[in-house]
Amino acid sequence: MFSTLAAQIEHTPKSLANSAGILLADRYHFDLTRPGISLYGAMTDPATRDKQLTSVLSWQAEVLQIREIDKGQSVGYGAEFTAETAMKLATIGAGYADGYARALYQPEQNRIALVGIGGHAAPLVGRVSMDLIVADVSKIPDSVLQKSEHADLIWSGYPLEQMALTDKQSHMK
C-alpha cells in the first residue's frame, strides 16, 4: 500500500523504515531511513538482536560509600528492605530525580534492577530514592570494591532493553 501511494508522489523523498524496518530488507528503505534507537545499539524487537548491534549506551553513577549492615537492619524509604543476613551495601549517587525509575525496585513483582561494579552484577535493595540507590555488593570481592569509583547503571551486563523489561516500560521512551 505504501509503495502504491508513494509512486503517486513525485520529486519527494519517501521514508518508511525505522530501526527495525532497516533490518528487514532493502525494499522497505525507499529514499530515506530513520535509524532512531538503533544508533545506540538498542533494538525495538528482541528478534532482531542477532543483527550484531553493539550497544554504545552506558550510564554510570558515583559509588558514594560502601557499608556493612547486620541481619534485621533496614534500608531505603519506609525501611522497605530488611536484611535477612549480614550484608555489604553500596550507596550510589543516582535516583529518580536523575531519571532512574522507581519501578526498578519492586521485589513483590520480582522486578529488581542490577548495577555493575567492576564488571560484577549487584541487585538493588531498598526503594529508589530521589538521589540515591543502594545495591547488595556482598558477592563482589573487596579487591574490586576498593578500586571501584562508579557503578554502571546501563552496561553490557544490564543493557537498556533489560532495564526496560524490569521497569515494564518501552526502552523507546
N, C-alpha and C positions, 0 to 999 in steps of 0.2 A: 504494500500500500504506500509506504514512504517513497519507494522508487517511482511509482506512478505519479504521485503528487510532485515530487522533486523534478521530474522530467518536464513538467509544465512551467517551471520557473527558470527562466534563462538568465545568465550572467550574474547569478547569485551563488556564493559558496553554500554547499549543503553539508550538514553535520548530523549524524545520528549516534555515533559510537562514543560512549563514556568509557571509563576504565575497563569495565567488564566487556563491553562491546568491542573494544580494541583487540581483545584476545580471541574473539570469536572467529572472524575471518575478514579478509580484505574487502569483501563485498559490502560490509557494514561501515566501512570507513568514509566513503564518499570523498568530499574535498577536505574536510577538517575532522579532527578527533578532539575529544575533551578528556584528557587523562587524569583528572582530579586526584583522588586518593592514591592511585597507583604511583603517582610521582614520589610518594613517601614509602613505597614498597608495601603498602597495605592493599588488600583486595576486598571487593564488596561481596564476593561469593567464595566460601571456603573451597568449592570445587575447582577454582582457578589457582589454588595455592601451588599446584605443581608447575606453574609457569616460571618458577625460579626467580621470583622477585625478591630482592633483598631489602628489608626494612632499613630505612635511613632515619627513622624517627626514634628519638630517645628522650627521656625526661629524667632528670636527676635532681635530688634534693640533698641538703647537708644532713649528715648524721650529727645531731646535736649532743647526744650523750648516750652512754651505754650503762645500764644499771641492772643489778640483780634484785629480784623480788622473791619473797618466800611464798610457800603454799598458803592460800587463803587471802593473799593481798589482791586488791583490785586495781584496774587500770581504766582510764577513759571517763568521758562524761557519764554520769549516772552509775559509775562503777559497773559498767556493763560486762566487763570481762573480769573473772576471778580465777587466779592461777590454781590449777589442780596439783601442781608440783612447783618446786623452786625453779625459777626461770631467769634467763638473761634477756633483757629487752633493749632495743634501740629506739630512741626518740628521734624522729625525722622531721625536719622543717618543711613540711608541706601539709596542706589541709584543704578543706572545701573552699576557702577563700582564694586558693590558688588554682581551683578547678579540679581538685581531686575529689571525686564523687563520694558522698556519704554512703551511697549504696554499695561501695566496695567492701564494706564490712557488715554483713548480715548473716551471722552464723546460724540463726534459726531457719534460714533459707539455703543453707550450705553455700553461701556466696562470700568467700574471703579472698581478697586480693593477695598477691605476692609482691614483695620487693626483692631486688637483688643487691647483695652486698658482697663485693669481692667475687662475683660470679656464683654465689650461693643464694638459693631462694629462701626467703623468710616470710611466713604468713603474718598478716596484720593481726593485732589483738586490740580490743577496745574500739570504741566508736571513733570514727574520723572526726576530728575537731576542726575548728576554724583554721588553725595554723600548724597543727601537728598530727602526725600519725605515729603509731607505735608498732614495732614488729618484733616477733619472737626470734631472737638470734641465738638461741641456746645450742643449736646444732652447727653453728658456724665456728670454726677454730679460732681461738683467741689470736693466733698469729695473723689471721686475715682481718679480724675486727680491729686490731691495733693499727693496721695500715689504712683502713677504710675511712675516708673523709666524707664520702657521699653514698647515697643509696640510689639504685636505679628503679624508677617507678614504671617506666616503659622501657623494655630491653628485650634482647633476643629470647630470654627465658620466660618472658611475660609480655608478648607483643600487644600492640593496640587492639587487635581483634580479640585476644583473650581477655583483655581488660573490659572490652565492651560486652562480652558474654557474661562476665562476672557482674557487671553493672546493669545487665539486662537492657542495654541501650545499643543503638547502632553506632559503630565506630565512625560513621559518616557525619555525626553531629559534633 
